[in-house]
Every structure is written in C-alpha cells, then in structure tokens.
C-alpha cells in the first residue's frame, strides 16, 4: 500500500499543472527571500534620486483610489509600461483608446520615477497612474483586488509570472503589445523554461514587432494562435504641439554663429553608465573622448549631452568639468555662448527639442552593453543616426534603418568621432541619411491601428 501511494504521489508530482504550481512556488519563495535586497536597492537609489523614496506603498499593492476611480472597479484597462521608453511607446495607443472610448478607465503603471513623471506630463488626470506592484503574490493580488482590470496590456516584454498568473486567475485577459524579443533575451527565457513557458502560454495575445520576434517566441513554446505581427507602434511617433515653441526657445539660448557660418551641433542622447562593476567604462567617457577628437578638426563644435538617468546628471557634469570642458546645464537657463562646448541636457521632456537643434544624433546605450535606446525619434526628425554595437533593445529597427541608409553602426569612440566629422563636413551625405530615415518611418506607420484593434478585440 505504501508503495502504491508513493507511486501515485510521484505521478501526481509529474502532472503538468502540479509541476507548474511547484515551479511558481519555488519562484515565490526565492522572490520573498530576495525582497529585502530589492528594498535595500530601492533605498540606495533613493539616495541618488529622492523620487525613489516616495509612494512605496504602491509597490506593495496598496493603492488609494478616489470614489470615482473606485466606482470603475471591474472595468479598468491596465497598461503596464516599465519606464520612459515604454511610456512613450504606449502614449499613441492610450490617446487613441481615450479618444475613441472615453468611457473606458485606464490605469498606467511604471516601475521608475522618470516613467511616472512622463506619464503625468503626457496625460495628467486623464489616466490613473500608480507604481506597478512587485511580483510577490500578496502585492499582486492586493493590486488586482483594487482595480479588477478587464484587460492587461503589457508594453514590449515586461513579463512577470505572478502578474500574469493572478490576472488570468481573476479573469483578466492579457495582451503583450509592441512585443520584441532579442536573441539574448530569448536565450535567457530558455534557461528558465520551466517557469517561462507556462507563463507565456497563459497570455492571450502577443502582438510582436516583426517576424524575427515571432520566431523567437515560437521557439519558447508560444502557440501560433497567440501571435500577431503588427510592426512597432514606436513608428507612430506623435510630435507634440509644444515642440516648435520648445525648439525656438532652445535655439534662442544657443549661440549659433560659428567659425564658418552656423555653429555645428551634435547630440549624444540617452547615454548610460556601464552595466555591472569592474573595469567597464561609462558611455559618457567614450562620448567625450570622441568629442575631444572632433574638436581638433571642428573647434566650434557644440555637444548636447543627455544622460539617460537624472540621478547621473551631477556626476556627468563633474566629468565634463574634470576634462576641462566648458559646460552649461539646461536647467540653469543660461545662454550657451560661443565659449560653451557642452550643453548638458538635465531636463525632462525636451529630447525632441534637443534633436531638433542638432545636425547629427548619436543614440546611447549602445557603446556600453545596455542594448541601445530609441533610434526612431531622431530618424523621424530627419537626422542621420549613429549607434554603437549594442543594439538588442532595437535590433530589428536598427537593422532596418541601416539597410535603408538612415543609420550607421560605429564600433567604438574612435569610429564615432570619425563618423561625426565626416557627416558634418559632407552635408549631402547627412541630408540623404536624414531623408532616408524620415521616409522609412513614414512608410512603416500603421502598427498603432493594428495594435488598438487587437486591444479592442480582447475587450469584447
């Protein structure tokens, strides 16, 4: 009898549903054990960026709703956009949904203060914003009880096992919009297939950016009926009405007279610290090395340097000063004189204006191994685009832009310097690259309509 019971228990332990539950239980135990480290990291980040010290309760699922918001429980669309990039990508979709279905309440969650600020800047009180709950069962369930969303739309590939599991358990449909999956990320999911594959199979629809993304999801066990190829909604970039005014204001601050006509300007956008620890060099060090080389050939060149994270503004300004460069911070509202060499973009919400006053754009996160940032914005504005070799966040789009002749990959800071000098000296090459980018972006629009149709399909 004991042997029969043991055999029965062994068979039960190998049934798919129990194996999945055991895998998730193991994950939950591990997540609970590392939660104190997550909190310590949050405290450490709060020392550098005080915004991380605010609204902690929301990260554990405690949300405060107004009576009007509480009355919407059960009808919410939950859009999760981890940070600034995903928030910007989600914006056209959210605006379209609000315009066509104003009766549908939308809650937008982010993980970072900069993402939160971006959502508030873009939508004000038109949507509800809270921080996303940590992927702990109690936090997730607490959040879900407050909103009871009918649909969860996850931007790109910010996938968490408990968020998806408990959303489905509550009857919420789950759509991943604008999904991308690099080869590097796919290999990461393959390492944790016992947890990742069941999670992916719970998702109702994954709207992917391109065929390569779809193939990688198939490799991870996603079924054909779950996949739709929509293109990237980042191609649907909206130029805000305030852009022209902001650009004029910025131009008025910049001393435009150079040694041979109008002063040349280039931008290094969304530069990043080197990932991890060790001997890795931060991206700004490489960018400034390239800039100093450029100054030998083009002495009146102005660099607009925009670090990705606000908590690094001060250290990047100090780095510029240590190198003997004359720096003006955008936040100071001081005139950029002929002697100024670096304009430090330490403001929020002005990236498009920075691009608009530049002749060449380098997009950061690519000379350090963090996967590159948004190359679509400068291309849509008609700038020639330079990126480093690390492109996994925008791999498909970078490849397409490079094939169209709108983007060039540089191996290091030396190649970056040579490319900037060449483009500033050959205006026709720069013009052709910029026009190729503008045309490519225009030709690839349409993903927004397809994505919104999918969202509405899963609301019915």
Secondary structure, 3 states (H helix, E strand, C coil): CHHHHHHHHHHHHCCHHHHHHHHHHHHHHHHHHHHHHHHHHHHHHHHHCHHHHCCHHHHCCCCCCCHHHHCCCCCCEEEECCCHHHHHHHHHHHHHHHHHCCCCCEEEEECCHHHHHHHHHHHHHHCEEEECCCCCHHHHHHHHHHHCCCEEEEECCCCCHHHHHHHHHCCCEEEEEEECCCHHHHHHHHHCHHHHHHHHHHCCEEEECCHHHHHHHHHCCCCHHHEEECCCHHHHCCCCCCHHHHHHHHHHHECCEECCEECCEEEEEEECCCCCCCCCCCHHHHHHHHHHHHHHHCCCCEEEEEECCHHHHHHHHHHHHHCCCCEEEHHHCCCECCCCCEEECCCCCCHHHHHHCCCEEEECCCCCCCCCCCCHHHHHCCCEEEECCCCHHHHHHHHHHHHCCCEEECCCHHHHHHHHHHHHHCHHHHHHHHHHHHHHHHHCCCHHHHHHHHHHHCCC
